[in-house]
């Protein structure tokens, strides 16, 4: 087997493995869960503000 082909296959497999490890670390992170919670709170706040227009003064 050609050493260049072996090197390319090894490089592709190692990159895939590295991406799976990084993805798993990000998904299991506490910071990611906190950011999801914060985003949902922002969405609820935006919805509440849009429903109650008298709260926001556009001149400010």
LOKE-296236 format. One line per 8 residues: their letters; for each residue z, y, x negated of N, C-alpha, C, O, CB. Coordinates in Angstrom, 3 decimals. Glycine has a CB too. Example, Ala and Ser with C-alpha at 12.3 -4.5 7.8 and 13.67 -1.06 7.14 Angstrom:
BEGIN
AS = 7.800/-5.690/-13.190/7.800/-4.500/-12.300/7.800/-3.300/-13.200/8.465/-3.319/-14.236/9.046/-4.473/-11.308 | 7.080/-2.250/-12.850/7.140/-1.060/-13.670/7.870/0.030/-12.900/8.039/1.138/-13.409/5.725/-0.598/-14.084
This chain:
BEGIN
XXXXXXXX = 0.000/-1.182/-0.846/0.000/0.000/0.000/0.000/1.244/-0.891/0.660/1.290/-1.929/1.227/-0.001/0.962 | -0.727/2.205/-0.472/-0.875/3.435/-1.240/0.443/4.212/-1.265/1.058/4.378/-0.212/-2.001/4.306/-0.650 | 0.899/4.693/-2.421/2.173/5.417/-2.498/2.163/6.727/-1.710/3.204/7.146/-1.204/2.513/5.703/-3.944 | 1.011/7.376/-1.599/0.944/8.624/-0.833/1.163/8.345/0.652/1.870/9.096/1.323/-0.417/9.327/-1.052 | 0.566/7.279/1.168/0.744/6.900/2.569/2.194/6.523/2.835/2.754/6.888/3.869/-0.188/5.734/2.940 | 2.801/5.793/1.903/4.211/5.430/2.040/5.085/6.675/2.063/6.031/6.750/2.846/4.644/4.500/0.897 | 4.782/7.649/1.221/5.539/8.902/1.178/5.417/9.689/2.472/6.399/10.251/2.959/5.071/9.756/0.018 | 4.212/9.730/3.028/3.997/10.454/4.284/4.758/9.790/5.431/5.391/10.470/6.238/2.491/10.524/4.615
XXXXXXXX = 4.694/8.461/5.498/5.423/7.736/6.548/6.920/7.965/6.406/7.606/8.200/7.401/5.108/6.225/6.491 | 7.433/7.900/5.190/8.859/8.134/4.944/9.255/9.559/5.343/10.321/9.767/5.923/9.196/7.884/3.458 | 8.406/10.533/5.036/8.678/11.928/5.375/8.730/12.127/6.893/9.617/12.817/7.397/7.608/12.844/4.758 | 7.796/11.532/7.614/7.768/11.663/9.072/9.000/11.028/9.694/9.615/11.615/10.584/6.499/11.025/9.648 | 9.367/9.848/9.244/10.543/9.166/9.790/11.815/9.943/9.480/12.693/10.051/10.336/10.647/7.741/9.229 | 11.928/10.478/8.288/13.131/11.238/7.933/13.222/12.536/8.729/14.319/12.941/9.114/13.144/11.546/6.430 | 12.094/13.195/8.984/12.104/14.418/9.789/12.503/14.118/11.229/13.258/14.882/11.831/10.727/15.096/9.754 | 12.006/13.017/11.789/12.392/12.632/13.151/13.885/12.329/13.233/14.562/12.752/14.169/11.582/11.412/13.614
XXXXXXXX = 14.384/11.601/12.256/15.808/11.270/12.227/16.659/12.535/12.099/17.680/12.667/12.775/16.110/10.307/11.066 | 16.254/13.443/11.256/16.980/14.702/11.081/16.973/15.524/12.367/17.989/16.120/12.724/16.370/15.515/9.933 | 15.843/15.561/13.059/15.786/16.322/14.310/16.678/15.701/15.377/17.298/16.433/16.149/14.346/16.405/14.818 | 16.762/14.378/15.446/17.656/13.733/16.408/19.117/14.032/16.095/19.911/14.256/17.009/17.423/12.224/16.418 | 19.474/14.037/14.834/20.856/14.328/14.441/21.216/15.770/14.785/22.292/16.032/15.322/21.057/14.073/12.932 | 20.327/16.695/14.480/20.594/18.106/14.786/20.665/18.329/16.284/21.545/19.048/16.757/19.515/19.007/14.174 | 19.761/17.729/17.038/19.761/17.870/18.494/21.066/17.324/19.085/21.642/17.937/19.984/18.545/17.137/19.109 | 21.523/16.202/18.596/22.776/15.626/19.077/23.971/16.506/18.763/24.882/16.633/19.581/22.983/14.259/18.476
XXXXXXXX = 23.976/17.115/17.586/25.081/17.999/17.211/25.104/19.245/18.085/26.176/19.712/18.471/24.975/18.395/15.736 | 23.946/19.781/18.395/23.881/20.972/19.245/24.295/20.638/20.669/25.031/21.402/21.294/22.467/21.569/19.233 | 23.834/19.515/21.187/24.154/19.136/22.561/25.638/18.840/22.748/26.178/19.079/23.828/23.337/17.926/22.967 | 26.302/18.329/21.729/27.715/17.976/21.868/28.646/19.118/21.463/29.867/18.956/21.478/28.024/16.749/21.035 | 28.087/20.256/21.106/28.883/21.376/20.633/29.639/22.049/21.779/29.120/22.160/22.890/27.993/22.389/19.925 | 30.864/22.496/21.505/31.643/23.228/22.496/31.023/24.592/22.765/31.094/25.102/23.883/33.093/23.386/22.029 | 30.421/25.175/21.749/29.811/26.491/21.892/28.664/26.449/22.897/28.482/27.389/23.670/29.311/27.000/20.537 | 27.896/25.372/22.889/26.795/25.235/23.835/27.313/25.189/25.261/26.740/25.815/26.153/25.979/23.983/23.531
XXXXXXXX = 28.389/24.453/25.479/28.968/24.368/26.827/29.532/25.713/27.263/29.427/26.077/28.435/30.071/23.296/26.874 | 30.129/26.455/26.335/30.654/27.777/26.664/29.517/28.739/26.994/29.652/29.569/27.894/31.498/28.327/25.503 | 28.409/28.636/26.281/27.264/29.494/26.566/26.666/29.180/27.937/26.245/30.093/28.648/26.199/29.334/25.479 | 26.624/27.911/28.314/26.128/27.538/29.639/27.020/28.128/30.728/26.523/28.626/31.738/26.055/26.005/29.779 | 28.336/28.072/30.523/29.275/28.642/31.479/29.092/30.153/31.575/29.079/30.710/32.673/30.718/28.304/31.082 | 28.953/30.806/30.446/28.755/32.250/30.418/27.456/32.642/31.118/27.429/33.622/31.861/28.749/32.756/28.976 | 26.387/31.894/30.893/25.115/32.184/31.555/25.228/32.037/33.059/24.683/32.856/33.800/24.020/31.270/31.029 | 25.921/31.014/33.526/26.072/30.844/34.974/26.911/31.975/35.569/26.635/32.417/36.685/26.717/29.479/35.293
XXXXXXXX = 27.928/32.451/34.850/28.719/33.576/35.330/27.883/34.852/35.386/28.020/35.635/36.326/29.940/33.785/34.436 | 27.021/35.072/34.397/26.125/36.223/34.423/25.183/36.162/35.616/24.931/37.177/36.265/25.325/36.302/33.129 | 24.659/34.970/35.908/23.757/34.829/37.043/24.473/35.129/38.355/23.913/35.790/39.229/23.163/33.425/37.078 | 25.708/34.647/38.501/26.463/34.937/39.720/26.757/36.430/39.831/26.698/36.993/40.924/27.775/34.135/39.745 | 27.072/37.074/38.711/27.349/38.503/38.712/26.100/39.309/39.074/26.181/40.260/39.851/27.880/38.939/37.347 | 24.971/38.940/38.527/23.722/39.634/38.867/23.397/39.480/40.347/22.954/40.429/40.994/22.560/39.099/38.015 | 23.616/38.291/40.875/23.358/38.055/42.290/24.285/38.911/43.145/23.848/39.499/44.135/23.533/36.565/42.633 | 25.549/38.986/42.775/26.518/39.779/43.522/26.169/41.265/43.455/26.281/41.972/44.456/27.936/39.542/42.983
XXXXXXXX = 25.752/41.735/42.300/25.372/43.143/42.154/24.131/43.448/42.974/24.054/44.502/43.605/25.128/43.491/40.677 | 23.164/42.552/42.975/21.941/42.804/43.746/22.211/42.791/45.242/21.522/43.486/45.989/20.875/41.768/43.405 | 23.192/42.022/45.700/23.538/41.994/47.117/24.320/43.244/47.525/24.204/43.695/48.665/24.350/40.738/47.437 | 25.106/43.806/46.619/25.928/44.978/46.913/25.386/46.172/46.132/25.921/46.532/45.084/27.424/44.716/46.560 | 24.339/46.773/46.641/23.672/47.870/45.938/24.560/49.107/45.799/24.382/49.895/44.871/22.396/48.242/46.663 | 25.507/49.278/46.707/26.333/50.482/46.667/27.308/50.486/45.480/27.896/51.527/45.185/27.108/50.616/47.967 | 27.490/49.371/44.806/28.378/49.309/43.663/27.766/50.021/42.468/28.463/50.690/41.704/28.697/47.862/43.313 | 26.466/49.872/42.315/25.779/50.390/41.140/25.179/51.754/41.458/24.452/51.906/42.440/24.684/49.409/40.664
XXXX = 25.488/52.744/40.624/24.902/54.067/40.734/23.777/54.169/39.712/24.038/54.080/38.512/25.973/55.185/40.516 | 22.543/54.352/40.147/21.392/54.327/39.242/21.334/55.547/38.344/20.609/55.534/37.349/20.113/54.224/40.033 | 22.069/56.598/38.659/22.037/57.797/37.841/22.819/57.629/36.547/22.635/58.418/35.621/22.580/58.966/38.618 | 23.659/56.655/36.457/24.518/56.492/35.272/23.748/55.938/34.119/24.309/55.736/33.042/25.696/55.591/35.574
